[in-house]
Amino acid sequence: MRSNRRHFVLPLFLLFALFLFTVPSWAASDQYGILVGRIAHVDGQLLRYVEEEKDWVQTVQDAPFGLEDALYSGDDARAEFILPNGTWMRIGENTQVQLIDLNPEATTVDVASGLARLYNKSGNAVAKLTTPFGYVVAPSGSAVDLYVGDESLEVIAVRGEVDFVHDGTGTRYPIREGGDSLIADKRATAPGRGTVDGDWDDWNGQRENLWADRQRSRSASADLLPEPIRDESYVLDDNGRWERVYYEGAYRDMWRPTVVEPSWRPFTAGRWISYYGDNCWIPDEPFGYVTHHYGSWVYVDSFSSWYWMPPVVRRYPQTPSLVLLFGWYPGRVGWFHSRDHIGWVPLAPHEHYYGHRPWGHHTKLIHRSRRPKIDIHRYRYLDEAVVVHRDHFHQGKRYGEHARRDVRKSDIVKQYKPVAAISPAKGDKQRFSVIDREVARKPHNTVARRIDANQKRIKESGRFDRARIEKELQRARIGTKPSLAAPAVAAPMLTPKLVEADKVRAPLDKTSLPRKEIKAKERERRLAPETNRPGFVPRERERGERPRLPGENGEQREQKTIIPPVRDESNRDLRDQGPPDRDRDRLPRGENQTLRSPRETEQQERVNRQPKVPERQQHPKELQPRPEQDASERRQQFQRDWQLQQPQERQGQRQKEPQETLRQRQEEQQGKQQDILRQRQPEEVRSRPEQGAPERRQKEPQETLRQRQQEERQQQELQRRQREEEFNNQRQLQRQQQLEDQRRREQEAQRQRQLEIKQRQEQAEREQRQQALQRRQQQELQQRQEMENRQRQQELQQRQQREQQRQEALRRQQQEEQQKVRQEQQTAPKKKNPSPEELLKLQQQRGWPQ
């Protein structure tokens, strides 16, 4: 019978082991904790949908944004969300979003309407944005803008490349940064201009600048926090300090707030709300979110102060990628209550938290069928508990002024009853709200239909992990880029859904609501280059890598120099003034070696085909000479340009010049002397028209005209050479500037490498110190364990010896008693039976009846 049981138990054990090793990643993550995001910033009104009440309440900064949460932003409102897997998201006004799924490798968010921008700043996670017209997949390192309207949407790649899958056709369209955007409705797609809303982009740039400054000013305290919450280190640096505290037999790094009152206690500056059946803490202090939802608070008696112990990162090998997880809690406290009062006490690190969802690895789930038995004596910090009246539990933002100071530990043990969770009062709608007043304007019921549809999809489809998203994306066929000839798709137009609270369930009259463009045309603009955007951080620096230089990994970037156009007196472009090259020599040129257009070339060829007239037959009037003053200016300019040349070159040229050129030079010198004499004359004399000028021009010989033409050609040639020299000088200056920029970049790269080497050395030293500290702690722990083991062994030996002595004494006592009994039996006389006469006498003496 026993052998049959063994054969039956062994297969069951193997099946159970196989089930443990085949648990999917999402089940493993749920087993050890749920990831929850945070509302990092809110401008204006932001509403949250409460499934239990089918109603909307207002939410604020530092409130959670977790699974199945649905939010709607009001008019002129903007908000920012940070998720612990490296996904950042911002929304504009009249925007509806809902978090469908969140795990370490994938984020799925539904954008039903409005304006949203998503940054995927993770190392290996993928983000999926669903809309009524299709979905967008953003890989790691990318960013995307969504403009979702009533009848269409527009997708713009802000960074990197994203993919859009159209629901109507099932086609996949890649959208790249710097290219055109994509506009789609339920039936077709069309190309967009690729412009973003200017105000929206500026606000995102301001937020990126703010976070970039916070990251640059991040101190060494960031190394003491896990990676998902490391961006919150600036809050801890501004509001407290880290100290080395001896706690539970070891020295630990803990954080202590320094901007609070001396009588401050955790979970007093804020408010409790109901969040999926559990009480969630909404802080009203800058450091409240990270310290009240992660880790634990401990009270150190030696310093009489509260310290925050950061969470410990745990590695679970059941997940395929060995994901690092740590617990998020709505509020790690233990609860107790009486008839009129409610109290809570911060839990120590080893104490369990009770909740309706598996928030962290220390969470014990609450079942309706059985209630857990809680011993109120187990709470370590019961002396520091907070007790308030029930009327103040869901009111105000601070419990310090309402907390009872006369309640002690002995009173709590006698008068209060511990519970796993505080049950909300029936009909109390304030338990979901962060503010005491009701919301005046709420989204219409048509908004809730999309939320209910998403809830059904979550229950039917299950989780959206990374493998599933990538598989669905690969199944979609890749389509060609929509052409301009495609049917036009209207730009996204949005109808705000906020109405009065009493008209939420009434039929929606769209004509009474103002319909407007999500992206107004007067605010449209092109995206700036990534390196010029506010808050730009290189992707290599985001991942902790060194920025790549030109030429690394076989890449040689070509540095192009853009020369701005320079115009001379004749308004010619620089390309007509630059030095002749191989390509330009092939183009038609005129006498002055300047480029000519095809029309000018055709006219010049037409003139060349005409019969030439002898020079002696040309009439002087056809030459149309310039005024005398212009001629003198040209001669002066020519003389100045000629003097700039080298003397030896001029002497060699003079030897080669013919006699005719020499005569021209003499005439020019005489003309200059006449000009100098004319300039010395009074103004009224110089202003008079020269008498007999037309007659002299008519009498000028043809030889003088040829000299003048030759002079003009030489002057043009000299101007061309000057332009060449200017062009060469400009190119040389640009080359020098390029070399200087390259040298500066090399110095910056070298400085960056030195800084990285220094950081690695510091990191190595920190690791060595940490390893040494860990070894020392392990040695102390081993010594303590050995000492405890020796003490236990000694106590066990002493107990055994005492037990042996007791048994030996008991055995001796038994032997002595037995021996004594035997001696008494031997020494005692044997009793004889009385005779009848003796019996009769005895009866008479005692008066017995006969």
C-alpha positions in Angstrom: 0.0 0.0 0.0 2.9 2.4 0.9 4.6 1.7 -2.4 1.5 2.6 -4.4 1.3 5.9 -2.5 4.9 6.7 -3.4 4.3 5.9 -7.1 1.3 8.3 -7.0 3.0 11.2 -5.2 6.1 11.3 -7.4 4.3 12.2 -10.7 2.3 14.9 -8.8 5.6 16.4 -7.5 7.1 16.4 -11.0 4.0 18.1 -12.5 4.1 20.8 -9.7 7.8 21.4 -10.4 7.1 21.7 -14.1 4.4 24.2 -13.5 6.7 26.3 -11.4 9.3 26.5 -14.1 6.8 27.3 -16.9 5.1 30.3 -15.1 4.8 33.2 -17.6 6.6 36.4 -16.8 3.5 38.4 -16.0 2.4 35.8 -13.5 5.8 36.0 -11.8 5.7 39.7 -11.7 2.2 39.7 -10.2 3.4 37.2 -7.7 6.1 39.6 -6.4 4.4 42.9 -6.9 2.5 45.2 -9.3 4.2 48.1 -11.1 2.5 51.5 -10.5 3.3 54.8 -12.1 3.1 58.3 -10.7 1.5 61.6 -11.7 4.6 63.7 -11.6 3.1 67.1 -12.6 -0.4 68.6 -13.1 -1.4 72.0 -14.5 -5.1 72.6 -14.3 -7.8 70.0 -13.5 -7.1 66.3 -13.9 -10.0 63.8 -13.3 -9.9 60.1 -12.4 -12.6 57.6 -13.2 -13.9 55.5 -10.3 -15.2 52.2 -11.4 -17.0 51.4 -8.2 -19.1 54.6 -8.3 -19.2 55.1 -12.1 -18.2 58.7 -11.4 -15.2 61.1 -11.7 -13.1 62.6 -9.0 -10.3 65.1 -9.1 -6.7 63.8 -8.7 -3.5 65.7 -8.0 0.3 65.5 -8.3 2.0 62.5 -6.5 -1.2 60.4 -6.9 -0.7 56.9 -8.4 -1.3 56.0 -12.1 -1.6 52.3 -12.2 -3.3 49.4 -14.1 -6.7 50.2 -15.5 -6.6 53.8 -14.3 -8.5 56.2 -16.6 -7.8 59.9 -16.6 -9.3 63.0 -18.3 -7.7 66.4 -18.4 -9.8 69.6 -18.3 -9.6 72.8 -20.3 -6.1 74.3 -20.5 -4.8 71.4 -18.4 -1.6 69.5 -18.8 -0.1 66.5 -16.9 3.0 64.4 -16.8 3.2 60.7 -15.8 6.4 58.7 -15.0 6.2 54.9 -15.1 8.8 52.7 -13.3 9.8 50.8 -16.5 11.3 54.0 -18.1 8.2 55.2 -19.9 7.3 58.9 -19.6 4.1 60.4 -20.9 2.6 63.9 -21.1 -0.9 64.9 -22.1 -2.6 68.2 -23.1 -6.1 69.6 -22.6 -9.3 67.5 -23.1 -7.2 64.3 -23.3 -8.5 60.8 -22.3 -5.9 58.2 -21.4 -6.1 54.8 -19.7 -3.3 52.5 -18.6 -4.0 49.0 -20.1 -0.9 47.1 -19.1 2.4 47.8 -17.4 5.2 45.3 -16.9 9.0 45.6 -16.9 9.3 45.0 -20.7 6.1 46.7 -22.1 3.7 49.6 -21.6 0.3 49.7 -23.2 -1.7 53.0 -23.0 -5.0 53.9 -24.6 -5.3 57.5 -25.9 -9.0 57.9 -26.8 -8.8 61.6 -27.6 -6.7 64.7 -27.2 -3.0 65.4 -27.4 -0.3 63.1 -25.9 3.5 62.7 -26.2 5.3 59.5 -25.1 9.0 59.1 -24.4 10.4 55.6 -24.3 13.5 56.1 -22.2 13.9 52.5 -21.1 16.8 50.2 -22.2 14.8 47.3 -23.6 11.0 48.0 -23.1 8.5 48.7 -25.8 5.5 51.0 -25.6 2.2 50.6 -27.4 -0.3 53.4 -27.8 -3.8 52.4 -28.9 -6.4 54.8 -30.4 -9.8 54.4 -32.1 -8.0 54.4 -35.5 -5.0 52.2 -34.9 -2.1 51.7 -32.6 1.5 53.0 -32.4 4.5 51.0 -31.3 7.4 53.0 -30.0 10.7 51.1 -29.4 13.4 52.0 -26.9 14.9 55.4 -27.3 12.0 56.9 -29.4 9.4 59.6 -28.8 6.0 60.2 -30.5 3.3 62.8 -30.6 -0.4 61.8 -31.0 -3.2 64.2 -32.0 -6.4 62.2 -31.6 -9.6 63.8 -32.8 -13.2 62.7 -33.2 -12.8 61.4 -36.8 -9.1 61.3 -37.4 -5.6 61.3 -35.8 -2.1 62.5 -36.7 1.1 60.6 -35.7 4.4 62.5 -35.6 7.8 60.9 -34.7 9.6 63.3 -32.3 12.6 61.1 -31.9 13.8 58.0 -33.7 11.3 55.8 -35.7 7.9 54.5 -34.7 5.3 52.2 -36.4 1.6 52.9 -36.9 -0.8 50.1 -37.7 -4.0 51.2 -39.2 -7.1 49.3 -37.9 -9.1 49.8 -41.1 -6.6 48.2 -43.5 -4.2 46.4 -41.1 -1.3 48.1 -42.8 1.9 49.1 -41.0 3.5 52.5 -41.7 6.9 53.4 -40.4 7.2 57.1 -39.4 10.7 58.6 -39.0 11.9 61.7 -37.2 12.3 64.7 -39.5 10.0 63.2 -42.1 6.3 63.6 -42.9 3.7 62.7 -40.3 0.7 60.4 -40.9 -3.0 61.4 -40.8 -5.5 58.5 -40.6 -9.2 58.0 -40.1 -11.1 54.7 -39.9 -10.8 54.0 -43.7 -7.7 55.7 -45.2 -4.4 57.3 -44.5 -2.7 60.4 -45.9 0.6 62.2 -45.4 0.9 65.1 -43.0 3.1 68.2 -42.9 5.1 66.8 -40.0 4.6 69.9 -37.9 3.9 70.0 -34.1 2.0 72.5 -32.0 4.5 75.2 -31.0 3.0 75.8 -27.5 2.9 72.1 -26.8 6.4 71.5 -27.9 7.7 74.5 -25.8 6.0 73.1 -22.7 7.6 69.7 -23.3 10.9 71.4 -23.8 10.6 73.2 -20.4 9.8 69.9 -18.7 12.8 68.2 -20.4 15.0 71.1 -19.3 13.8 70.8 -15.7 14.6 67.0 -15.6 17.9 67.5 -17.3 18.9 70.0 -14.7 17.8 67.6 -12.0 19.8 64.8 -13.5 22.9 67.0 -13.8 22.7 68.1 -10.1 22.1 64.5 -9.0 24.4 63.6 -6.1 25.8 60.4 -4.8 22.5 59.6 -3.0 21.2 58.3 -6.4 23.4 55.3 -6.0 21.5 54.3 -2.9 18.2 54.1 -4.7 17.0 51.4 -7.2 17.0 52.4 -10.9 13.2 53.0 -11.3 13.1 55.6 -8.6 16.6 57.0 -9.0 15.2 60.2 -10.7 13.6 61.1 -7.3 17.0 61.5 -5.6 16.9 65.3 -6.0 13.8 65.4 -3.7 15.7 63.6 -1.0 18.8 65.8 -1.3 16.6 69.0 -1.0 14.6 67.9 2.0 16.9 65.7 4.1 20.2 63.8 4.3 21.6 60.3 4.3 23.1 58.9 7.5 24.8 55.7 8.5 22.6 54.1 11.2 23.1 51.0 13.2 19.9 49.0 13.0 19.2 45.3 13.8 22.8 44.3 14.2 24.2 46.1 11.1 25.0 49.6 9.8 22.6 50.7 7.1 22.2 53.8 4.8 19.0 55.6 5.8 17.5 59.0 5.0 16.2 61.4 7.5 14.0 64.4 6.7 15.3 67.8 8.0 12.6 70.2 6.9 9.9 68.8 9.2 8.8 69.6 12.7 10.4 67.9 15.7 7.2 66.0 16.5 6.7 64.9 12.9 5.6 61.3 12.1 5.2 59.4 8.9 1.7 59.3 7.3 0.5 62.5 8.9 1.1 65.2 6.1 -1.3 64.0 3.5 -4.6 62.2 3.0 -6.0 58.6 2.7 -8.1 57.7 -0.3 -9.7 54.4 -1.4 -7.7 52.8 -4.3 -9.0 49.4 -5.6 -10.2 48.4 -2.1 -7.1 49.5 -0.2 -6.2 52.8 1.5 -3.7 54.7 -0.6 -1.6 57.6 0.8 -1.6 60.9 -1.1 1.2 63.0 0.4 1.2 66.7 0.9 5.0 67.1 1.2 7.6 67.1 -1.6 9.4 63.9 -0.4 6.2 62.1 0.4 5.7 59.9 -2.7 8.9 58.0 -2.9 9.3 57.6 0.9 5.7 56.5 1.6 5.1 54.1 -1.3 8.6 52.4 -1.4 10.7 51.0 1.4 9.8 51.3 5.1 10.0 53.9 7.9 11.9 52.9 11.1 12.2 54.6 14.4 15.7 54.7 15.9 15.6 55.0 19.6 19.2 56.2 20.0 18.4 59.3 17.9 14.7 59.6 18.8 13.9 60.2 15.1 12.2 58.6 12.1 14.4 57.2 9.3 13.4 56.0 5.8 15.0 52.7 4.7 15.0 52.5 0.9 13.7 49.3 -0.8 15.8 46.3 -1.4 16.0 45.2 -5.1 15.2 41.5 -5.5 16.1 39.4 -8.5 13.6 36.7 -9.5 15.0 34.0 -11.8 11.5 32.8 -12.7 11.2 35.6 -15.2 12.8 35.1 -18.6 14.9 38.3 -18.4 15.8 38.2 -14.7 13.8 41.3 -14.0 14.7 43.4 -10.9 11.5 44.0 -8.9 10.7 45.7 -5.7 7.5 46.5 -4.0 5.1 49.5 -4.4 2.6 49.8 -1.6 -0.4 52.1 -1.3 0.8 52.8 2.3 2.7 50.3 4.5 0.8 50.7 7.7 -1.1 48.4 10.1 -4.7 49.3 10.9 -6.9 49.2 14.1 -10.1 50.9 15.0 -12.8 51.4 17.7 -16.3 52.5 17.4 -15.5 56.2 16.8 -11.8 56.3 16.0 -9.4 54.9 13.3 -5.7 54.4 13.8 -2.6 53.3 11.9 1.0 52.5 12.6 4.0 52.4 10.2 5.1 48.8 9.6 8.7 47.7 10.3 10.6 46.2 7.3 9.9 42.6 8.4 6.2 43.1 9.2 3.6 42.0 6.6 1.2 44.3 4.8 -2.4 43.2 4.1 -4.0 44.3 0.8 -6.6 43.2 -1.8 -3.9 43.2 -4.6 -0.4 41.7 -4.6 1.3 45.1 -4.3 4.7 44.1 -2.9 6.5 40.9 -1.9 5.5 41.4 1.8 1.8 41.7 0.9 -0.7 39.1 2.2 -3.9 39.0 0.2 -7.2 39.6 2.0 -9.8 37.0 1.2 -13.5 37.5 1.8 -14.0 33.9 3.0 -11.5 34.1 5.8 -10.2 36.9 7.9 -6.6 37.0 9.1 -5.8 36.8 12.7 -3.7 39.8 13.7 -2.0 40.2 17.0 -1.9 43.9 17.9 1.2 43.3 20.1 3.2 42.4 17.0 3.4 46.0 15.8 6.8 47.3 16.7 6.1 51.0 16.6 2.7 51.0 18.3 3.9 53.8 20.6 4.1 56.1 17.5 0.6 55.2 16.1 -1.7 57.9 14.7 -5.4 57.9 15.9 -8.0 60.3 14.5 -11.8 60.5 14.7 -13.8 58.8 11.9 -15.2 62.2 10.8 -11.7 63.4 9.9 -10.4 60.3 8.1 -11.5 61.5 4.6 -11.1 65.2 5.2 -8.4 67.8 4.9 -4.8 67.3 3.9 -3.0 66.8 7.2 -3.8 64.6 10.2 -1.4 66.2 12.7 -3.9 68.7 14.0 -6.6 66.1 14.4 -4.5 63.3 15.8 -5.0 62.3 19.5 -2.0 62.7 21.7 -3.4 61.0 24.8 -3.6 57.5 23.4 -0.8 55.2 24.6 0.2 51.7 23.7 -1.6 50.2 26.6 -4.8 52.0 25.7 -4.6 50.8 22.1 -4.1 47.2 23.2 -7.1 47.3 25.5 -9.6 49.5 23.6 -8.9 49.0 19.9 -9.3 46.1 17.6 -6.7 45.3 14.8 -8.0 44.8 11.2 -6.4 43.9 7.9 -8.0 47.0 6.1 -10.4 49.7 7.0 -13.8 49.1 5.4 -15.2 52.3 3.9 -18.5 53.6 5.0 -21.4 53.0 2.7 -22.3 56.0 0.6 -19.1 57.9 1.5 -18.0 59.3 -1.9 -15.2 61.4 -0.3 -13.1 58.3 0.2 -12.1 58.4 -3.5 -11.4 62.2 -3.8 -8.4 64.1 -2.8 -10.3 67.4 -2.3 -13.3 68.1 -0.1 -15.4 69.7 -2.7 -17.2 68.0 -5.6 -16.3 68.4 -9.2 -18.5 70.9 -11.0 -17.9 69.8 -14.6 -17.3 66.1 -15.6 -16.8 64.1 -18.8 -20.0 62.9 -20.5 -21.0 59.3 -20.3 -19.7 58.7 -23.9 -16.2 58.9 -22.4 -17.0 56.0 -20.0 -18.0 53.8 -23.0 -14.4 53.7 -24.2 -13.3 52.8 -20.6 -15.8 50.0 -20.3 -14.7 48.6 -23.7 -11.0 48.6 -22.6 -12.0 46.8 -19.4 -13.6 44.1 -21.4 -10.6 43.9 -23.7 -8.3 43.5 -20.7 -10.4 40.6 -19.4 -10.7 38.9 -22.8 -7.2 39.5 -24.2 -5.1 39.2 -21.1 -1.7 40.8 -20.8 0.3 42.6 -23.5 3.9 41.7 -23.0 6.8 42.6 -25.2 6.8 39.3 -27.2 3.1 39.7 -28.0 3.4 43.3 -29.1 6.3 42.5 -31.4 4.6 39.5 -32.8 1.4 41.5 -33.7 3.6 44.1 -35.3 5.4 41.6 -37.5 2.1 40.1 -38.7 0.9 43.5 -40.1 1.9 44.0 -43.7 4.2 47.0 -44.4 2.5 49.6 -46.6 4.0 52.2 -48.9 4.2 55.8 -47.8 0.9 57.6 -48.6 1.3 59.9 -51.6 0.0 63.3 -52.1 -2.4 61.9 -54.7 -4.1 59.8 -52.0 -7.6 60.8 -50.8 -7.4 63.7 -48.4 -8.0 63.0 -44.7 -9.3 65.8 -42.6 -7.1 67.2 -39.8 -7.9 66.1 -36.3 -10.8 68.1 -34.8 -11.8 67.5 -31.2 -15.0 68.1 -29.3 -14.4 68.7 -25.5 -16.6 66.3 -23.5 -16.7 68.3 -20.2 -20.3 69.2 -19.3 -22.1 70.2 -16.1 -22.4 67.5 -13.5 -26.2 67.2 -13.8 -25.9 66.7 -17.6 -23.5 63.8 -17.6 -26.2 61.2 -18.4 -28.3 63.5 -20.6 -28.1 63.0 -24.4 -25.0 64.7 -25.8 -25.7 67.6 -28.2 -22.4 68.0 -30.1 -23.7 71.2 -31.7 -23.7 73.0 -28.4 -20.1 72.0 -27.6 -17.3 74.0 -29.3 -15.3 71.9 -31.8 -11.8 73.1 -32.4 -8.5 71.9 -34.0 -6.1 70.2 -31.7 -3.2 71.8 -33.5 -4.0 75.3 -34.6 -2.4 76.4 -37.9 -1.0 79.6 -36.4 0.9 77.5 -33.9 2.3 74.9 -36.2 6.1 74.6 -36.7 8.7 72.1 -37.7 10.6 70.2 -35.1 14.0 71.5 -34.3 17.0 69.2 -34.8 17.4 66.8 -31.9 20.7 68.4 -30.7 19.1 71.8 -30.5 16.0 70.8 -28.6 15.5 71.9 -25.0 16.7 69.2 -22.5 18.5 67.2 -25.2 20.7 64.4 -23.8 22.5 62.1 -26.1 21.2 58.6 -26.1 24.6 57.2 -25.4 24.7 59.4 -22.3 21.2 58.3 -21.2 22.5 54.7 -21.3 25.7 55.6 -19.6 27.8 55.1 -22.7 30.5 57.4 -24.2 29.3 59.4 -27.2 30.6 58.1 -30.5 33.1 60.2 -32.4 33.3 60.5 -36.2 35.2 57.6 -37.6 34.3 55.0 -34.9 32.8 51.7 -35.8 33.8 52.2 -39.5 31.8 55.3 -39.9 33.3 58.4 -41.5 31.0 61.4 -41.4 31.5 63.8 -44.2 31.7 67.4 -42.9 30.0 69.7 -45.3 30.8 73.4 -45.3 28.0 75.7 -46.3 29.3 79.0 -47.7 26.8 81.8 -47.5 26.2 83.7 -50.7 28.2 86.9 -51.0 27.1 89.6 -53.4 29.3 92.3 -55.0 28.4 95.7 -56.4 26.9 94.1 -59.5 24.7 91.8 -57.3 26.3 88.6 -58.7 26.2 85.5 -56.6 29.3 83.9 -55.1 29.1 80.9 -57.4 29.7 83.4 -60.3 32.6 84.9 -58.5 34.4 81.9 -57.2 37.6 80.3 -58.7 37.3 78.4 -61.9 37.2 74.7 -61.5 36.9 71.7 -63.8 33.1 71.8 -64.0 32.8 75.5 -64.4 35.3 75.7 -67.3 32.9 73.6 -69.3 30.1 76.2 -68.9 29.9 79.2 -71.4 31.7 82.3 -70.4 31.9 85.8 -71.6 34.9 88.0 -72.1 35.2 88.7 -68.4 35.3 85.0 -67.6 32.0 85.1 -65.7 29.3 82.5 -66.0 26.5 83.2 -68.3 23.0 81.9 -68.3 21.7 79.9 -71.3 19.7 82.8 -72.4 22.7 85.1 -72.4 24.8 82.5 -74.2 22.2 82.2 -76.9 22.1 86.0 -77.4 25.9 86.1 -77.6 26.0 83.4 -80.2 23.4 85.3 -82.2 25.6 88.4 -82.1 28.7 86.4 -83.1 26.9 85.1 -86.2 26.2 88.6 -87.4 28.7 90.2 -89.9 31.3 92.2 -88.1 31.8 95.9 -89.0 35.3 97.2 -89.3 36.4 99.1 -86.4 37.1 102.3 -88.4 33.4 102.3 -89.6 31.9 102.1 -86.0 30.4 105.4 -85.0 31.5 106.7 -81.6 27.9 107.2 -80.5 27.3 103.5 -80.5 29.9 102.9 -77.8 27.8 105.0 -75.3 30.7 106.0 -73.0 30.1 106.7 -69.3 30.4 110.1 -67.8 33.8 111.5 -67.2 33.5 111.3 -63.4 32.8 107.5 -63.6 35.8 107.1 -65.8 38.0 108.8 -63.3 36.7 106.7 -60.5 37.4 103.5 -62.5 40.9 104.7 -63.2 41.5 105.5 -59.5 40.2 102.0 -58.5 42.3 100.4 -61.2 45.4 102.3 -59.9 44.8 101.2 -56.3 44.2 97.6 -57.4 47.3 97.7 -59.5 49.5 98.9 -56.7 48.5 96.0 -54.6 50.3 93.6 -56.8 54.0 92.7 -56.2 56.6 95.1 -57.7 58.5 92.4 -59.4 55.5 91.0 -61.1 54.6 94.5 -62.3 58.1 95.1 -63.7 58.0 91.8 -65.6 54.7 92.7 -67.0 55.9 96.1 -68.1 58.8 94.6 -70.0 56.4 92.5 -72.0 53.9 95.2 -72.6 53.8 96.7 -76.1 54.4 100.3 -76.9 50.7 100.9 -77.3 50.1 99.8 -73.6 52.8 102.2 -72.5 51.1 105.1 -74.3 47.8 104.1 -72.6 49.5 104.2 -69.2 50.9 107.7 -69.9 47.5 108.9 -71.0 46.1 107.4 -67.8 48.6 109.3 -65.7 47.8 112.5 -67.5 44.1 111.9 -66.9 44.8 111.3 -63.2 46.7 114.6 -63.0 43.8 116.4 -64.6 41.4 114.7 -62.1 43.5 115.9 -59.2 43.6 119.4 -60.6 39.8 119.3 -61.1 39.2 118.1 -57.5 41.2 121.1 -56.2 38.9 123.5 -58.0 35.9 125.0 -56.2 32.6 123.1 -56.0 30.7 125.4 -58.4 33.4 125.0 -61.0 33.5 121.2 -60.7 29.7 121.0 -60.9 29.6 122.8 -64.2 29.2 120.6 -67.2 32.3 120.2 -69.2 32.1 122.3 -72.4 32.9 120.6 -75.6 32.8 117.0 -74.0 30.5 115.6 -76.7 32.7 117.1 -79.4 35.9 115.6 -77.8 34.3 112.2 -77.6 33.3 112.4 -81.2 36.9 113.3 -82.1 38.4 110.5 -80.0 40.2 108.1 -82.3 39.4 104.4 -82.5 42.6 103.6 -80.8 41.5 105.4 -77.6 38.3 103.5 -77.7 40.2 100.2 -77.9 42.4 101.3 -75.0 39.4 102.1 -72.9 37.8 98.7 -73.7 41.0 97.0 -72.9 41.2 98.9 -69.6 37.8 97.8 -68.7 38.7 94.2 -69.4 41.8 94.5 -67.3 39.7 96.0 -64.5 37.2 93.2 -64.7 40.0 90.7 -64.7 41.5 92.3 -61.6 38.1 92.3 -59.9 37.8 88.6 -60.7 41.2 87.9 -59.2 40.2 89.8 -56.1 37.1 87.8 -55.8 39.1 84.6 -56.1 41.4 85.8 -53.4 38.5 86.6 -51.1 37.0 83.2 -51.9 40.3 81.5 -51.1 40.7 83.5 -47.9 37.2 82.6 -46.9 37.7 78.9 -47.6 41.0 79.0 -45.6 39.2 80.6 -42.7 36.6 78.0 -42.8 39.2 75.2 -42.9 40.9 76.8 -39.9 37.5 77.0 -38.1 36.8 73.3 -39.0 40.2 72.3 -37.7 39.6 74.3 -34.5 36.2 72.8 -34.1 37.6 69.3 -34.6 40.4 70.0 -32.2 37.8 71.3 -29.7 35.7 68.2 -30.2 38.7 66.0 -29.7 39.6 67.8 -26.5 36.0 67.5 -25.3 36.0 63.8 -26.1 39.3 63.4 -24.3 37.9 65.3 -21.3 34.8 63.1 -21.5 37.0 60.0 -21.6 39.0 61.2 -18.6 35.8 62.0 -16.8 34.4 58.5 -17.6 37.7 56.9 -16.4 37.5 58.9 -13.2 33.9 57.9 -12.8 34.8 54.3 -13.4 37.6 54.5 -10.9 35.2 56.1 -8.3 32.6 53.5 -9.1 35.2 50.7 -8.7 36.3 52.3 -5.4 32.7 52.5 -4.2 32.2 48.9 -5.2 35.3 47.8 -3.5 34.3 49.7 -0.3 30.8 48.2 -0.6 32.2 44.7 -1.1 34.6 45.2 1.8 31.6 46.4 3.9 29.6 43.5 2.8 32.4 41.1 3.6 32.8 42.7 7.0 29.1 42.4 7.6 29.1 38.8 6.4 32.0 38.1 8.7 30.2 39.8 11.6 27.1 37.9 10.7 29.0 34.6 10.6 30.7 35.3 13.9 27.4 36.2 15.4 25.8 33.0 14.0 28.8 30.9 15.2 28.5 32.5 18.7 24.8 31.9 18.7 25.3 28.3 17.6 27.9 27.8 20.3 25.6 29.2 22.9 22.8 27.0 21.7 25.0 24.0 21.8 26.2 24.9 25.3 22.6 25.4 26.5 21.6 22.1 24.9 24.5 20.3 26.6 23.7 21.9 29.9 20.0 21.0 29.5 20.9 17.4 28.6 23.2 17.2 31.6 20.5 18.5 33.9 18.1 16.1 32.5 20.5 13.2 33.0 21.2 14.3 36.6 17.4 14.5 37.3 16.8 11.1 35.8 19.8 9.7 37.8 18.4 11.2 41.0 14.9 9.8 40.3 16.4 6.4 39.7 18.3 6.5 42.9 15.2 7.6 44.8 13.2 4.7 43.4 15.9 2.3 44.3 16.1 3.6 47.8 12.3 3.4 48.2 12.3 -0.2 46.9 15.1 -1.1 49.3 13.3 0.5 52.2 10.1 -1.4 51.4 12.0 -4.7 51.3 13.7 -4.0 54.7 10.3 -3.2 56.3 8.9 -6.4 54.9 11.7 -8.4 56.3 11.7 -6.8 59.8 7.9 -6.6 60.4 6.4 -9.6 62.4 4.0 -11.8 60.7 0.3 -11.2 61.7 -1.8 -14.2 62.9 -5.5 -14.7 62.3 -7.5 -14.1 65.5 -9.3 -17.0 67.1 -13.1 -17.0 67.6 -12.8 -16.1 71.3 -10.5 -13.2 70.5 -13.0 -11.9 68.0 -15.9 -12.2 70.5 -13.9 -10.3 73.0 -13.0 -7.6 70.5 -16.6 -7.1 69.6 -17.6 -6.7 73.2 -14.9 -4.1 73.7 -15.9 -2.0 70.7 -19.6 -2.4 71.1 -20.2 -4.1 67.8 -23.5 -5.9 67.4 -23.2 -9.6 67.7 
